[in-house]
């Protein structure tokens, strides 16, 4: 769970009061980003995760070099860090999760989601012992598991309010009528590698996760495998998106960046071998060998798209959960979250 006082727990009032009290600092921090036609550099935040595949292609294929302004690309390890960077006026464009993007918008920072990177990328995974029970008992399988093994089933995934966490809670409660924390345990784990290690070490019985972890699990012969995938129960499930501040959206480079994103999506779908090489290069071959990256691209979770309308239905569900979990002060509407005009102007 996010610790009190971290970037995602700052209320809108606190954020605005802090911004007003540090006007000089704020203006200094925004100096490289603001200015309409005077924008001279586009600061782009990304994460070394599979759902940010478009960024990998744009970087390695040189698409970013073709923009009318220079690009300052910054790698972040997690969404809350990007939220903090947005709050400090450091970021023009961010490729990261839908929930932290909502947090940025909810905090009154002028930005909108202009594209998505992927849809329905999550898999609910469970140990084979549970999957055998599921065939006969379905949602009652968790109670059967606890009766047989003397303990609750243990899910482990990213912290509360993250995309994997919300997807898991929705699947448990809204699809199967179960109560997270009571009918099953949910342990918070920081990052995909840590989730995989917890799976491999037998510390958890299941997870909600994106590629390449399901591919790694299959290749390594893990007893934890597919139970359900997002497309089966949440059409248009969102994950990583493109959040662009108003300055970039109103500048010609906003359209240029979005054109490059669409071009990268087409490249991913048409050139999977080259895409796998790019992913391995950016993420690191030791963490993601080319062969594994290529296999993960054939997964039913690898649905790379750019059109933000493809994640509308899932975004409404995530907006409700983000509000209920206290990640946003308001229950954001689609109009609050998305700018469709920019995508439609270039597609």
ABEGO torsion letter per residue (X at the ends): XBBBGBAAABBAAAAAAAAAAAAAAAAAAAAAABGEAABABBBBBBBBBAAAAAAAAAAAAGAAAABABBBBBBBBABAAAAAAAAAAGABABBBBBAAAAAAAAAAGBBBBBABBABBGABBBBBBAAAAAAAAAAEAAAAAAAAAAAGBBBBBBBBBBGBAAAAAAAAAAAAAAGBBBGAABBBBBBBEAAAAAAAAAAGABABBBBBOAAAAAAAAAGBABBBABBAAAABBGBBBBBBBBBAAAAABAAAAAAAAAAAAAAAAAAABAAAAAAAAAAAAEAAABBAAAAAAAAABAABBBBABAAAAAAAAAAAAAAAAAAGABABBBBAAAABBAAAAAAAX
